Amino acid sequence: MFRDRKVRTAITRASHFLFFHFYFAHYVKYPTAPFQRELFHLSERQDVRNLFVVAFRGSAKSTIFTTSYPVWAILGEQQKKFVLILCQTQAQAKQHMMNLRRELEGNALLKNDLGPFQEEQNEWGSSSLVFSKLDARITAVSTEQSIRGLRHNQHRPDLIIGDDLEDIASTKTREGRNKTYQWLTGEVVPAGDRDTRMIIIGNLLHEDSLMMRLKEDVDEKRINGVFREYPLLQGQEILWPGKYPTMEEVENERRKAANEYAWQREYLLNIVPDEDQAILPEWIHYYDAIPDKIKIDNTYTSHTEIRIGIDLAISKSDSADYTAMVPGLLYETRNYGYRIYILPKIVNRRMSFPETVETCKALYKSYSDKNGWQEPSLVIEDVAYQKALPEQLKSEGLRNVKTTRPGNHDKRSRLVLTANMLKSGKVLFPREGAEQLIQQIVHFGVEKHDDLADAFVNLALSVSEDPPSVPRIYFV
């Protein structure tokens, strides 16, 4: 193979795996893992038009897909003419080009077989390597750049590779997540041709991140493609035994991670909140049963207030938010003031405005005149389109409708205001029936939806902002 160009090109043209282990052998420091062999195999498969890969940090996914594969896709049997590499920033795009150029300049065999090449800056501000002998180009661009109309001679991009298009900061807000997804689907995909192949690699940073949306698109068959996840550990199985032969080696790697959040997210591919997590799981307190009322002056009190926090969404589309309703029983103890029992009859679904009104009425009725409780109160934010709901409910005969204003607080800040109530046990959750609510509260910021958390905040803050005006009720 070293002596005969025809022999080595014939062998490596048909196999990306052999191409990598011949031309890029200096990258191979450990025995190749089975999951890496699968990645090479997937890169070779012409029938896999779209490939989405999530793998642990240091798994060599970028080396395989953004360093080796663009070159093999041109030199190998796929004969690509215009490879487009997508990065989050222009600095990353330039770094990818620098890495490729360094390989081509320093690898005599590769340069001889693929070259000559030249580096260009074009009118789009992108950096390119052009291979005139093969009429091919590799271009790297960032999400900050427009790629409309991008061509190499008569060729539109026929291979698009995205590498870490998101980070923690860009996934914090729904606006940021939407921007990345819309850029990919609305600008990148149309930039290709009918047979263009797309490969996106990255990490799981958020339940609603780009990679999770692409996974959902594949699962729901909106995109014809393959999605693969490779955490370092699958149970007790080490995915790269050549690099980490024992659990002790894995533990050593864990100690090198910046913190537990980074380890869980980057190596085990668990979606976890960042270090500034608003609510910790150990702050969640549970109840097994609602306590009985006790006598005051030889009589049982009949006043116990139910409040229902509501967060409204008016669209029923698949991408819309949910309308959420979280009921809570308020009571006062002799020593601790008001506490809130979260009740398990929680509503969380997409519904139209008329359906929302009917659901509110049904929930309101179900708690009225029950066990001596007074009519429940509905707590709704007095903002934007939600303003119409309180007026509509009052016109339908529901008397106890309260409104609350978020003021200058954003969603996370309002949730933080409930932290002390949760931590001190002033809010209690049922053992069963509130799992989604707890998940959204504890994992606020990485959950795909936060409607239940918003409804809970409306309920909880209404107690401190507007305490019940009922006779005191004591419980054992």
N, C-alpha and C positions, 0 to 999 in steps of 0.2 A: 504493500500500500504506500509506503514512503517513497519507493522508487518509481512507481508507475501511476501517473495521474489518472489514467483510464480505469485502472483497477480500483483505486480508492474512491473515485467519484461514482463508479458503478455500485460499489458496496454502500456508500453513505447516502446516495440519492434516494434509495428505497427505505431507509430507516433513520428517523431522527435520533433514536436511541444510539445507534452505532455512529452516526455523525457526531453527536455530542461527545461520546467516549473516545473518539479519535481526535477531532479538532479541538475539543475543549477538555481534554483529559486532565489538564492542570487544575481544573475545578473539582475533580473527584478526589476527595480526601478520605472518604469513608465508603464502605460497600453500599451500593445502590439499594434503596429500600423498595419493597413491593409497591408501595403507593406511588413512588417516583416512576417506576416502570409503567404503572398505569397512566400517569400523566404523559409520558412519552408516547404511549400507545394511543391515547386520546388525541394528542397533537397530530398523529399520523392519519387518523381516520377521516377520510374525506366526507363521510356521511354525517359527521357531527358538525353541523354548521355553526352552532353557538355553544360555547363551552364556558362555564362559570366555575371558578375554583377558589375555595377558601381553605387555606392551610396554615399551619402554625409558623411562627416566626423562626427563620433559619432553616426552613424546609427545602430551600433551593427553588421555590416556585418561580421567583423572578429571574433567576439564572436560566432556568429552563425556557420560560416563555418570553422574556424580553431581551435576553442576550443571545441564546442559541437558536431558538425557533425562528425569529425573523430571518436569520441568515439561511437556515436550512429550508425555510419555505420558499426562498428565492432559488437557491442552488439545488435543492432536492426535487423530487418528482412532482411536487405541487406547483412549481414554476410560477410563483406569485410575482407580480410586476410592481405593485405599489403597497408596501406595508406601512400602516399608520399606527404609531405607538402613542397612546394617550396617557398623560400624567396629570396630577393635580395642579402642579405649578410649573412655570417655565424653567425654573432652576432644576427641577427634577427631569424635565424633558432634555435639557442640555446635558445633564449628567448621564442619561441613558445614551445619548449620542457619543459622548466622550468615551464611555465604556466600550461601545461597539467599535469606535474608531481605533481605540487602543488595541483591541483584539485583532482587528484587521491589519494594523500596522506592525504589530509584534508577532503575529502568527504567520510565518513565511508560507507554509502550505496553504493556509486559508486564503491569504492574499493572492497567491498564485492562481488558486482555483476560482476565486470569486472576483478578483480585481481585473483591471484597475478600477479604483473608485475615487470620487472626489467629494468634498464636503461643500454644501451650498447653503446660503441663507436666501429665502425667497420672499415674495411680497407679502406673505401671510405672517412673516416674522418667525417662521418655524425653521428648525434645523434639519438638514437632510444629508444622507449619504447616497450618492448616485453611482450606479454600476452600469457604465455605458455599454460594456460588452454584452451584458444580459438585458439591457433596456429595462432596468429595475431601479427602484428607489425605496429607501427606508426613511420615513419622516417622523419626528417626534413633536407633538403639540401638547398644550396644557388645556385644562378646562376653562382657562381664562381667554382662550383664543377662539375665534370663529373659524370653522373649517368648511364653510359653504363653498362649493365650486372647486374644491381642492382636487387637482389632477396631476398625473405624471404623463406627459404627452397625451395619448388618447385614453389612458387608463385612469379610472377612478379607483379609490382604495379597494383592493380585493382581499386584504387581511387587516383587521383592526384589532389591536391588542391594548387593553386598558389595565394599568397597574396601579393599585392603591389610589383610586380616584377620590377617596374620602378620608377624612381624619376625624378625631373626636370633636374638634371645633365645628366642622361643617355639618355634622350630624346632630348637633345640639338642638337646632330649631327645625320645625317642619318646613319652613321656608327654604332653609339650606338643603334639606333632603330633597324637596321637590325640585329645586334648581338643578341639582346634579342629575336626577333621574330624567327630567325634561330635556336637559342638554344632551344626554345620551340617546334618548329615544326620539327627540325632535330634531336634532342637528347631526349627531354622529351617524346613526343608522341610515338616514336618507343620503348621507355623503357617500355611502357605498353603492355597490351595484347589486344586481339580482342574485349573484352567486358569492357575494362578499361573506367572508367568514369573520366572526367576532369572538374574541376570547377576553374575558374579564377576570382578573385575579384580585383578591383583596382579603379583608378581614371582616368579622361580624362586629360592628361597632354600635349597632342600634337595631331594635326590632323592626324599625321602618327604614333602615339604611338601604343603599343602592343594592347591595348583595342580597339582602333579604327580599327586596321587591323583585329582583330577578329570579330568586328561588321560587317565589310565589307565582311569577309569570310562567315558569317552567312547570310547576306543579299543576297550575290551572290550564296548562296547554295554550296559553296566549303566545308563548314563544316556543319554537321547536329547538330544543337544546338539551344539554346535560349539565347538571349541577352536582359538584362534588365537595365534600367537607373532609378535611384531614386534621384532626386534633393530634397533638403529640401523644396523648394517652387515650385509648379506647378501653375504658374499664381499667384492667391491669395490664393490657397489652401496649407495649411501646411501639409506636409506628415506625420509628427509624432505629432498629436495634444495632445497626452498624455504627451509628454515632453515639447512641445511648444504650449500651449493652445491659445495664442494670438500673434498678430503681434508684440506686444511690447516685448514678450519673444524672438521672432526671432531677433528683433533689438538688444536686449541685447547680443545675441550670436554673432551677426555681429560685435559688438564693441569689442568682445574678440578676433576676428580674427587678425592675424598679420598685415594685410593690405587689401585693396580692391581686390588686385590680388588674395590673398589667399581665401578670401570670395567667389569670383566669381568661382574660380577653385575648391575649396574643398567642398563648400556647395551648390552652384547652378549648378555645373558641366559644367560651361562655359569654353571653351578653350581660354585662354587669354595669351598674352605674359607675360614674367616675368618683374620684376621691371626695368630691363635694356632694356626696349623696345626701339628699334632704332628710329622709327618714330611714333609720336603721331597722332591720328585721326584729332585733331584740326589743324594740320599743312597742311591738304589737302585743296587746294583752287580750286574753280570751275569757269568755264566760261559758258555763255549762247550762245554766238556767237563770231566768230572770227571778230575782228574789220576791218573796211575798210582801205585801203591804202589812203594816202593823197598825194597831189601834192608837188613836190620839183622842184623849178624853172619851174613851169607851166607844168611839165610833170609827168606822173605816172611812178613810178619805176616798173620794171617787174621782179626784182630778189627777190624771197622769197625762203628760203631753207627748204626742208623737209629732216629730218634725220630719219632713221629707225634703232633702236637698235635691235639686233638679239642675241638670246641665242639658241644654237644648241643642239639638241639631235638626235641621229641617229638610235635609236631602236624604233620599233612600239609595243613592248610587253606591256602587261597590267600594268606592274610594272615600266615601263620606264618613264623618264622625258618627258616633252613636249618640242617641238620646239616653241619658242615664238618670236614674232615680234611686236615691239611697235613703231609706227610712231609718230613723233612730228614736228610741224611747228615752225621754229625759226624766231624770228623777233627782231628788236632793237627799243627801244623807246628813246626819247630824254633824259630822266632822269634816266632810270633804267637799261640800257644795254640790253642784250639779255634776252628774255623770251621764254618759250617753251609751246606751245599749244599741249597737248597730243591729238592725233586724234583718233576717235573711231574705225577706221578700224584695230583692233588689232587681231593678229593671235595667237592662242594657241591650238595646237593639236599635236598628235603623227604623225610623218611622216618619211619616209625613206629619205636618202640623195638625190636621184633624185627628190623626191617630194618637198623637201626643196628648191632645185635649181629652180624648176618651180614656186613655190610659191613666191620666192624672185623676179623672173623675172616679174611675174604678178603684184605684189605689186609695183615694180619699175616702170612698165609701167603705172599703174593706176595714179601715181602722176607726171609723166613726161608731160611737156607742158600743164599743167592744170592751168588755171587762171593766166597764165604768170609766173608760178613757174619754176625754173630751175630743171634739173634732180635731183632726190633725191640722198642722200648719204646713204649707208648701213654701219652700224658700227658693227663689229664682233670682238670678242676676238681672239687674235692671240696666242691661247694655244691649246695643245693636238690635238684632231681630228678636232677641228674647223678651224685649219690652212688650210685645204683643200678647205673650202668653198669660201674664197675670191679669190683664184686662179681660181677655177671653174667658178665663176661668171664673173670674168674679161675675161676669155676665151669665155664666152657666150655673150660678148659685153656690159656688164654693166661697165661703166667707173668709177663711183664714189663709190668705195668700200674702206672704211677706216678700219683699224685694231687698236685695243687697247690692251694694256697689263695690267693685274691686279697688276703686281709687287709683293710686299710682302703682299698685303692686302688680307684678306679673304673676303667672300661674305658679311658678316655683316659689316665689316669695310668699304667696298666700298659703301654700302647702307648709312652708317652714313655720308659719304662724301657728299651725296645729301641732308642731313637734312636741311642745311641753305637755299638751293635753294627752298625746299618745304615750309619751315616755312615762308620765306620772300615773297612767292607768285611768284617766278620766274618760277615756274612750275604750269600750270593750267590744270585741268582735265575736260572733258565734263561731263555734268550732267548725261548722259546715255551712256553706251557703254564701260566704263572702270571699272566696278565694281570688276571684278576678279583681275585686276591689283592693284587697291587700296587695296583690301583685302590682297593681298600678301605683299604689301609694309607695311601696318600698322601692320599686324600680322606676320611679318617676324620672323621665329624661331619656330612658332607653326603651320604654314600652311603646308599641306602635300607636296605641290610643291612650288617652288620659281622661276620658269623659267621666268615668266613675270617680276618679280622684278629684275632679273638679266638683262633681255633685257632693262628694263627701266634705270638701272644704266649705261649700256653701252651708251645709248643715252644721258643721262643727263651729265655724266662726259666728254663725247666727246666735249660738248660745251665749258667747261672751259679749257679742254686740247688742243682743236683745234677749235678756234672760226671761224665762216664762213668768207671766204675771198671773200665777195661780196659787192657791193655798199651798203651803209647804206639805210635802209628802215625804214620809220617812219609811225606810225599809230596814228590815233586819239584815 
